[in-house]
Amino acid sequence: MPPDTETHRGAVSTSSTDRVGAGTDDADVIVVGAGPAGSTVAHYLACAGLRVRVLEKTAFPREKVCGDGLTPRAVRELVAMGVPLPEEDGWIHNRGLRIIGGGVRLSMPWPDLSAFPDYGLVRPRRDLDAILADHARTSGADVVERTTVTGAVLDDRTGRVVGVRSRPSGARNGDAPERVHRARLVIGADGVSSPLARSLGIDRRSDRPMGVAVRTYFRSPRHDDDWLESWLELWDGEPGHSNLLPGYGWVFGVGDGTCNIGLGILNSSSAFGRVDYKDLLRRWVATMPAEWEFTPETMTGPIRGAALPMGFNRTPHYDRGLLLVGDAGGMVNPFNGEGIAYAMESSRLAADVVTQALARPAEADRERVLRGYPRVLADAWGGYFTLGRIFVRLIGNPHVMRLATRYGLPRPTLMRFTHKLLANLTEPRDGDAMDRLINAMTRLAPSA
């Protein structure tokens, strides 16, 4: 039975006599959002010969709260898309991860694997997102900026999504008429809040983890550091006299004279929501050596925050003609808060499913292929994300976090294993003992 669309915020029905049909759709696929997920899926779909329209509510370049660090997993996706990555064009290459905590300072190079590059990158999201949107345009996608999607359009006979409604960004009701964009399929790449998914009643799952990240930039002589740096001791009060929080702080050199400084905290702690995260960042930065010049005078912008939707915290990932990618589907790694790699990877996987589905002449066959998309994601990360959710619960206990920091960090072999596990960097097959153990754990963990 078709859903009662009055119960779905922002979704409206269209007459069955005005349904999308041959020659009446504006595109084969409409993508809502032109972040890394939206631009990536648009690139692959356009390369496959499909007509793609991307609707982005802002204009590039634009700010986005992020650590700006890209692990080898994200680099692999950029390489697969054919994005040039020369250092002279502002792509800052890094050698690995430096971890600081419990009196230990440990530098761990990125693993030497055939499946992934052996380097990471730093690139501010202000640049990265614009580069990827331009790459999608070059591939043939129609990227429309300053366009806010106000809801889905549903076929009143089938209840299926057949398009979206939009209005110029910033326009108030009555200032500009809504426009209807029709397509054979709609992809939601509209971020953690995903208004499009919520307009269909697809809300976040309370049983999946969430995090929060805050960050800012400082002018600093450390701007050309070729290691990503992670600090594992964040306290909700004075160090040693309060709780150790489940999360980490970061210092990522951007290479342009500034560093991206930020922190991420998980919701598995009783302190979640009660801590002033911006103040926590200020207090943490104040403890750093004076020669690094992280002072209020060298801060180049405000402290900004964002939510981190983790471990598939919005499902289903496909429903009635709407497919979700990236943050819209809660695809942030619970182990380390990494989202860009999974946004791009989910989009590559989604593009393959969509391309195969839309090549089927029969509607029932197309729908059967599209309904397989959640299983594709579960096969890729389901077991791994389940392990991540267990990890989140464990480190939410301050005693566990303290023990892990005090006794785990001084053990290099254990930390190399942890480094591979948290970054999800292993050989799919024929790897070393650590790879085989991590892969076995992932296979055995339930994917639901």
Stockholm file with secondary structure:
# STOCKHOLM 1.0

chainA/1-448         MPPDTETHRGAVSTSSTDRVGAGTDDADVIVVGAGPAGSTVAHYLACAGLRVRVLEKTAFPREKVCGDGLTPRAVRELVAMGVPLPEEDGWIHNRGLRIIGGGVRLSMPWPDLSAFPDYGLVRPRRDLDAILADHARTSGADVVERTTVTGAVLDDRTGRVVGVRSRPSGARNGDAPERVHRARLVIGADGVSSPLARSLGIDRRSDRPMGVAVRTYFRSPRHDDDWLESWLELWDGEPGHSNLLPGYGWVFGVGDGTCNIGLGILNSSSAFGRVDYKDLLRRWVATMPAEWEFTPETMTGPIRGAALPMGFNRTPHYDRGLLLVGDAGGMVNPFNGEGIAYAMESSRLAADVVTQALARPAEADRERVLRGYPRVLADAWGGYFTLGRIFVRLIGNPHVMRLATRYGLPRPTLMRFTHKLLANLTEPRDGDAMDRLINAMTRLAPSA
#=GR chainA/1-448 SS CCCCGGGSTTCEEECGGGCCCTTTCSEEEEEECCSHHHHHHHHHHHHTTCCEEEECSSCSSCCCCSCCEECHHHHHHHHHHTCCCCGGGTCEEECEEEEEETTEEEEEECCCCSSSCSCEEECCHHHHHHHHHHHHHHHTCEEECSEEEEEEEEETTTCCEEEEEEEETTCCTTTSCCEEEEEEEEEECCTTTCHHHHHTTCCBCTTSCEEEEEEEEEECGGGGCSSEEEECCCBSSSTTSSCBCSEEEEEEECSSSEEEEEEEEETTSTTTTTSCHHHHHHHHHTTSCGGGCCSTTTBCSCCEEEEEEBSSCBCCSEETTEEECGGGGTCBCTTTCCCHHHHHHHHHHHHHHHHHHHTCSSHHHHHHHHTTHHHHHIIIIIHHHHHHHHHHHHHTSHHHHHHIIIIITTCHHHHHHHHHHHHTCCCSSSCCHHHHHHHHHHHHSCCC
#=GC SS_cons         CCCCGGGSTTCEEECGGGCCCTTTCSEEEEEECCSHHHHHHHHHHHHTTCCEEEECSSCSSCCCCSCCEECHHHHHHHHHHTCCCCGGGTCEEECEEEEEETTEEEEEECCCCSSSCSCEEECCHHHHHHHHHHHHHHHTCEEECSEEEEEEEEETTTCCEEEEEEEETTCCTTTSCCEEEEEEEEEECCTTTCHHHHHTTCCBCTTSCEEEEEEEEEECGGGGCSSEEEECCCBSSSTTSSCBCSEEEEEEECSSSEEEEEEEEETTSTTTTTSCHHHHHHHHHTTSCGGGCCSTTTBCSCCEEEEEEBSSCBCCSEETTEEECGGGGTCBCTTTCCCHHHHHHHHHHHHHHHHHHHTCSSHHHHHHHHTTHHHHHIIIIIHHHHHHHHHHHHHTSHHHHHHIIIIITTCHHHHHHHHHHHHTCCCSSSCCHHHHHHHHHHHHSCCC
//
